[in-house]
Amino acid sequence: MSEKKNTSREVLRAGFVGGGRIADLQAIGWLEHPEATVAAICDLNEATRSARASEWGAKPYADFNEMLADESIDVVEILTPHHLHVDQAIAALEAGKHVSLQKPPATSLEDYDRLYDHVDAAAERGVQFRVFENFMWYPPHVLARKLIDEGEIGEVLSVRLITATGKQGSGQGWHIPPEAHAWRLDPSLAGGGMATFDHGYHCFHMGRMFVDDPVETVHAFINVIELPGGGMIDAPAMITWRYAGMPRFGSWEVIASLGLDVRSDYYVSDDRMEIRGSKGIIWVNQCQGRLLEEAPVVLYSDGVESAFHTIEWDWASSFRDGTFALIESIRSGTRPRLDVDDARATLAFAIAAQVSAAEHREVGLAEFDREQGS
Ligand SMILES: NC(=O)c1ccc[n+]([C@@H]2O[C@H](COP(=O)([O-])OP(=O)(O)OC[C@H]3O[C@@H](n4cnc5c(N)ncnc54)[C@H](O)[C@@H]3O)[C@@H](O)[C@H]2O)c1
């Protein structure tokens, strides 16, 4: 059990709904921040609920509405399967709680757009909503964006992402309980494939994070293969996009490297990135996997190589920093990052890729603009 903090009203109190695999990392920021705590856990699974309650010193709830009625809860962290996200977020906002909603925020745009009226009404009452996507808080990614802003690579000309999902059961990485796999294999619960939709939300957000111009068109090949232990994965895939403005492209390649031993403390997935500019290049060599003993970020600029060996690069730090940022937004009353509009743009990008692959055509993101007032 974590050491109890002073839980006076000066301390922001989070109630988690869903205490499964990712709750390990999502709790870190709440537990480490001196002015925050995990005060409640709601999970349908009795064993999970009790284990989290004693681990965090939190009050267990079997019923989500009962947790929402607890006036001591300020913020709701939603970490349940995707098809539950929007309804749970709406219920929490209506109960006057700030909401942090895990990616992907919804299974479709129709599902997602139901949030708007509730988010807008909550904002008028000073209640915050944000989607949580941790790659945007990963220190090597934050450094890459800073180097771009400082002009180190000139104009960004290309963003290339690569994900290789590795060998399960090699002794590396997390144990993923079969229950956490099961709902992900049902498109009505997950909204899309494990690679290009679930994990994809991170990568599509990275596609948007390093270029200020919006993504205009997407073209995707997404193949689906059977996994050796049963189930399917939407890989290999090759997704390319064009940004608005000057001609420049991004790409994300997904590879099912099912025999690859990915050194990892988390998921056995190797994610890396290369950003090319008019006068330099940035390589991000680390993320959740730890394949190469290289600097997490390497910059080549004006003919000089700089390797950033000492920045923090444990993937878990992205969860902590994202939670600290939300706590700061709530304390200062400023709109959190990945707000309702920004999160929708990433979801639209992810869905455009699915449509492109299914319909074998290039898809313009304008097809997915939200009708105002809808
Ligand atoms: N940011 C990341 O990198 C990252 C990584 C993994 C998962 N996630 C997201 O976190 C969410 C959860 O993923 P996970 O891997 O932890 O899944 P999981 O299956 O391990 O955990 C889900 C938990 O929700 C509980 N649950 C299901 N329905 C519920 C309900 N109606 N009320 C209360 N509890 C309920 C389950 O009992 C389970 O404990 C998903 O949205 C996923 O996309 C994000």
The ligand as a Gaussian input file, in Angstrom:
#p B3LYP/6-31G(d) Opt

LIG

0 1
 N       -1.529000       5.295000     -22.928000
 C       -1.186000       4.048000     -23.226000
 O       -0.091000       3.816000     -23.665000
 C       -2.159000       2.934000     -23.018000
 C       -1.684000       1.626000     -22.931000
 C       -2.601000       0.608000     -22.677000
 C       -3.942000       0.887000     -22.562000
 N       -4.381000       2.163000     -22.715000
 C       -5.830000       2.462000     -22.658000
 O       -6.305000       2.246000     -21.320000
 C       -7.584000       1.619000     -21.363000
 C       -7.526000       0.311000     -20.584000
 O       -6.585000      -0.559000     -21.146000
 P       -5.944000      -1.761000     -20.315000
 O       -4.879000      -2.330000     -21.173000
 O       -5.602000      -1.302000     -18.945000
 O       -7.190000      -2.755000     -20.279000
 P       -7.523000      -3.901000     -19.220000
 O       -8.475000      -4.806000     -19.912000
 O       -6.263000      -4.426000     -18.623000
 O       -8.283000      -3.112000     -18.063000
 C       -9.599000      -2.635000     -18.191000
 C      -10.238000      -2.687000     -16.809000
 O      -11.546000      -2.092000     -16.891000
 C      -12.423000      -2.870000     -16.079000
 N      -13.788000      -2.623000     -16.543000
 C      -14.369000      -3.058000     -17.688000
 N      -15.623000      -2.577000     -17.763000
 C      -15.822000      -1.812000     -16.668000
 C      -16.920000      -1.047000     -16.184000
 N      -18.064000      -0.951000     -16.875000
 N      -16.786000      -0.394000     -15.005000
 C      -15.637000      -0.497000     -14.288000
 N      -14.568000      -1.203000     -14.704000
 C      -14.667000      -1.858000     -15.868000
 C      -11.935000      -4.302000     -16.277000
 O      -12.391000      -5.142000     -15.215000
 C      -10.427000      -4.120000     -16.292000
 O       -9.858000      -4.233000     -14.995000
 C       -7.926000       1.457000     -22.847000
 O       -8.679000       2.564000     -23.250000
 C       -6.592000       1.503000     -23.548000
 O       -6.643000       1.993000     -24.872000
 C       -3.513000       3.175000     -22.917000

